[in-house]
Amino acid sequence: MRHSLFLSILFLFSSLIGIGTPTLAEESSLTVVSFGGAYGAAQKKHMIDPYMKKTNTTILFDDYSGGVAEMKAQVEANNVLWDVVDIEAIDLERACSEGLLEVIPDSILSKGSDGVSAKKDFLPQALANECGIGLMVWANIFAFSEKTIGKTYPTTIADVFDTKKIPGKRAFRKRPQVNLEWALLADGVPKEKLYATLATAKGQQRAFAKLDTIKKDIVWFDSWSQAPQLLNDGGAVIVQSANGRIYDAIAKDKKPFQIVWDGNLYDLDVWAIVKGTQHKQAALDFITFATGSKPLAGMADIAYGPTRKSSMAYVSPNVLPFLPSSNMAQGSQADSLFWSDYGESLGEKFNEWLLKQ
């Protein structure tokens, strides 16, 4: 971050002395933020490092925990330190509608490696919002360790909320998204009525009431990297996680973890550009490269599905059963439009609920 701040100060000084365009040094530097861990490592291997090698661009690759708060603070303070950000689509609608992100034209996107145009090659959801380009499909799942779970294995989302059947702590990400949906699903709401129910005051009360039943057994975390750690250390017997985090622990670290797909909420992550960046053209150039067929295929290293059809030619058949696209029938797509409309109000209610004894 200090490096990015230095660049911002340098640009301001240049403007004051009458230089109207960014310097070469500025245009060859970017700050890119994402979610770290195995996920960030895959991006670094397949997107960040190859791009730096190809263009001689210096990229400061940093971590954050998601959401829109940090971007909003930077934009409102007119002190934008981030250039490109990996944002969950569930937050994208809100960030775009609040003017926190630049518009990214589809025309910057390259053809697929098979020559197919970008508009035909990308999944429709990946290009649905003018402020972001989808980079992978992922899912919120729950997982357990065979070492700590006991004799009874959880198989349904209802089991996550049944501490009599399966005693022990549950680890959830500290935000209303997913937790409220899971609470309603566990309480018997059909997935096709999930968001219509959550949009009502009665449905919201029902969701919080269901969370109340396990509140004392919930361990909260902020970063996805904490999910496999909590499972491995015994801090929780069931954890909510991005599917790739658990897959990576199974595939690379040989952890005795199991993923359960029932009730999964799948969604996209996108590359976006923070409104007011001083390096917009460089940011667009990076996104053009990072959303090519081969870079996107690299996300399958940790079982996240590429958003381009042409990328699938580079994905190992062994990974296919672990991709969210192979398990959509057991889940639902997260509704980003719903969270754009209700995110702020439900965030306030969720924080109030957390403070209640």
Secondary structure, DSSP 4 states (H G I P E B T S, - for coil): -HHHHHHHHHHHHHHHTT--S--HHHHTEEEEEE--HHHHHHHIIIIIHHHHHHH--EEEEEE---SSHHHHHHHHTT----SEEEEEHHHHHHHHHTT-B----GGGPPPPTTS--HHHHB-GGGGSSTT-EEEEEEEEEEEEETTTS-SPPP-SHHHHT-TTTS-S-EEEESSSTTHHHHHHHHTT--GGGHHHHHTSHHHHHHHHHHHHTTGGGEEEESSTTHHHHHHHHTS-SEEEEEHHHHHHHHHTT---EEEEEEEEEEEEEEEEEBTT-TTHHHHHHHHHHHTSHHHHHGGGGGTPBPSBGGGGGGS-TTTGGGSGGGSGGGSEE--HHHHHHHHHHHHHHHHHHHH--
